[in-house]
Amino acid sequence: MRDVKKRISRAEQKCAISGIVYPASELVPLELLRHAIVERIRKGHPTLTSDAVISRQEVNRHCTVYVEELLRAERGELSEFEQQVARSLTEGDLISANIEEDYGAQRTLAERASDDLASFGGSWRFLIFFALGLGFWILANIAGAKSFDPYPFILLNLILSCIAAIQAPIIMMSQRRQEAKDRMRSLNDYRVNLKAELEIRHLQDKVDHLLFNQWLRLTEIQELQIEIMQNQAASAGP
């Protein structure tokens, strides 16, 4: 660890992979990375020594490749969404999206009008206005002196048929857009759940790595204590 601190304390160093000179704050010693990431890096660069330093950009790139290989081993060929999850995991980007805002921004004026009409057609306001209009039409033609649509209200039947014929495709178009929004929401939930699963696995690997390092330190301390006790026993002997 002392050698690691000496390497980090230098002002600038060259990345062992790309050969580009970076500030010390942008470099990471290879021996401080997790074992799985180190193995992945050594696959492409077998000549790297244990005291090599690499840039954070190369670390993120190899972490992305490692996550993609991990997903590909479990799920087969990766989709575009799974590749986005892998990149966001290593780059630390947020992957969740506000589906309502994204979907609302994509709608055209005609789609918004049809959605509003479909929403109005499935509300109590439409039923109340429809009942009032129907009652007014019937009373006007029965009680009025001059009936423009006498019984059996042929013109009223024609108007109602036209309303039903127009309303049906509007509702179907609105339902298709609702299905598209539901698919967007499902994909967003899938990406969020997948990233959470990978984050948990990543945290478990980190905990295992810390426990392993702690176990090595405890073993060294125990060996040192045994050596001290043996030296004390030898010095106190006859």
N, C-alpha and C positions, 0 to 999 in steps of 0.2 A: 504493500500500500504506500510505503514511503517513496518507492520509485515512481509509482503512479502520480503522486502529488508533485514530484519533480517534473515529470513530463507535462502536467497540466499547467504548472507555473510558468512555463516558457511563453513568450509573447506570441509567437507564430510557429506553426509546424505544418509539415506537408502531410496530406492525407495519404495513407498507405495504399489506397485503392485507386483514386482518381489522379493522385500526384499534384493536386492543387493545394496551394498554401492557404491555410485558414487561421483565424485567431484561435487562441487556446479555448475560448468559450464555445467555439463551434466544433470542437473535437471531442471524441469519446474514446478512452482506452478500450482496446478489444477485450481485455480480461475482465472488464466491468459489465460486459453484456451477458445476457442469459445464454446458457449453454446451447439451446436450440438455435438461437440466432447466430451464435459463433459458428456452429456447424454449417448453417446455411451459407454464411459468408465464405467459409473455407472451401465449400464446394466449387465456387467460382474463382477463388484465390487461394490455392493450397499453399503458397509460399509465404503467407503472412506469419509473422512471428507473434508470440504471446504478448510482447511489449509494443505492438503496433498501435497506432491511433488512426481513427477514421472519422470522417466528417459526419455531422448529424444528418445531412442529406443522404449520404450513403446508408446510414443506419435505417432511416425511414424507408428507403427504397428496398432494402433487403427484408425489412419487416413486412412490407406490403407483399413481396414475393412469398415470404414464409406463410403469411396468412392465406394467400391465394392457394398455395400448395396444400395447406391444411384443409381448406374448404373443398378443394378439388378431390382430395383423397376421401373425403366423407360424402360428398354430394355429386361427384362427377364433374362434368363441364360446367364452368361458372357462367352465370348470366351477367348482364350488364349491371343489374342492381347489386349482385353479390360482389362484383369488382368495385363498385362505388363504396360498399360497406368496408371492404378491405382497405381501400385508400383512406377513408375517413378515420378508420381505427388507428392507423399509423400517423396520420397527419393531425389528429386531434380535432377534426372538424365535426360540427353538428350535422346529423343526418336527418333528424326529424323535420317535418314540413307542415305548414298550416294548409291543409287540403282545401279548406273553404276559400282562403285568399287566392291560392294558386288556380283553383277551378274557376272562381269568379273572374279572374283576370283573363282567362282564355275564352270566355263566352262572348259571342257576337251580339249585336243589338237584336237581331231576329230571335236568337236563342233565349235572351233575357225576356223578350216579349212573350214568347211561347211558354216559358216557365212561369211568368206572372199570370198568364191566362189560365194555365193548368192549375196553378195554386188557387186562383179565384174560383175556378169551376168546381173545385173540391172543398169549398168552404160553406159555412152556414149563410154567409152573406148572399152567395149566389142562389141558394135555395129560397131564402126569404124574398129576394128581388124577383126571382122566377115565379114564386107563388103569387106575389102581389101583381105582377104584370099579367099573369094568366087570369087571375080573378078580375082584374080591370078590363081585360079584353072581352071576357065572357059577359060581364055585366053591361058593358057598353053596347054589345051587339044584341043583348036580350032586352034590356030596359030602355035603350035609346030609341029615339023616333026614327032615325035613319041608321040602319045596321049595315056596315060596310062588309061584314063577314057573317052572314046569318048561319044559323044551325044547319048542318053539322060542322061548321067552322073549318071549311076546307083550307082557307088561307092560313089559319092558325096551325093546322097540321103540316102544311108545307114549310112554314117558318120553323116549327119544332124539328122537322126532319133535317132542314138545312143546318140548324144549330148542332144537332147530334152528329151530322156528317163532318162538320168542321171541328167540333170539339174532340172527336175520337183521335184523329191523327196528331192533334196538338198534344193530347195526353200521352200518346205513344212516343212522340219525340222527347217529351220531358222525362218519361220513364227511361228511355235509352241514355239520356244524359245523366240521370241519377245512377244508373248502372255503371256508367263510366266513372263517375265520382266515387262510387263504392269500390271499384277496382283500384283506383288511385289510393284510397284510404287503406285497402288491404295490402297493397304493395308497400306503403309507408309503414304500416304496422309490422310487416315481415322484415323490412330493413332494420327497424328499431329493435325488434326482438333478436335478430341475428347479431347485430352489433352488441347488444347486451350480453348475449351468450358468449361472444368472443372476448368481451371485456372481462367477464367473470373467469373465463379460462386463463386469460392473460394475468389477472390478479392471482389466481391459484399458482401459476408458474412462478410469479414473483415471490409469493410466500414460500414456495418450495425452495427457491433459490436462496432466500434469506435464511431459512431454517438450515439448509445445507452449509452455508457459510458460518452460521452460528455454531453448528455442530463441529466444524473444523476448528474454530477458535476455542471452543470448550475442550476439544481433544488436545490441542496444543497446550492450553493452560494446565490440563490434568497431567500431561507428560512433564511439564515444567515443575509442577508441584511434586511429582514423584521423584524427579531428579534432585530437587532441593532436599526432600526428605532423605533420600539415599546419601547425599553429601553430608547432611547433618548427622546421620547415623554413623557414617564412616569416620567423621571427625570426633564423634563422641565415643568411639570404640576403644578397647584396651590397647 
